[in-house]
């Protein structure tokens, strides 16, 4: 729990990207033995969905016009 929000995290890791020709553009790790790893916090997508719903309400549209 963080800031009163339940946080669930998803981890994605490439098994082996050492021979991948796109590794330089994709992975920031300098160690060639360390695979690409992505961490997604689910609250980000929930907050984005909530923000989209808020700006599409009548009040949200009015505030954007002002």
N, C-alpha and C positions, 0 to 999 in steps of 0.2 A: 504494500500500500504506500502510495506517495501522494502528498498534498490532498489527502482524503479521497483519492481515486484508486480504484483497484487496477493494478497494472499487470497485464499478462505479456510475456515476452516470447517471441518466436526466434529461434536461432536457425540459420541456414548456413551450411558449410560445404564447400566444394571438396570432393574427395581428393583430387589431385589436379592442380592447374599449372604445374611446373613446366609442362610442354606446350601449354596453350599460347598461340601467337598473339592473342589479345590481352595477355596477362598484364602488360605494362599499362594499358589503358584502364583495366578493370580493377586490379588489386594494388593497394597502396603499400602493402608489406614488402620490405626490401629483402627479407629472408625468402629464398626460393622454395624452401621446404614448408613454409607456412601457407596453408591454402586460404582462398578467399572466404571471408566470413561476414555474414550480414545479420544484424540484430534489429528486429522490428518490435516496437512497443505498441501494443494494440490501442492504447488510449489515444495515440495520434490520430488514427483513422476514426475513432469514435468522436473526437473533438472536431475533426474536419467535417464529418457528417452533420454534427450538431450546428456548426457554424454555417454550413450551406443551408440548412433548414431555417436558421434564424434570419439570414439575409433574404430569403424568399418570402417571408411573411410580409404582411401589409406594412407593419412598423419598420421592418428591415429595409424595404424598398423606399419608404419615406426617408429614413435616415441616410441611405445612400444618395438620394437625390439632393439632400441638403448638403 
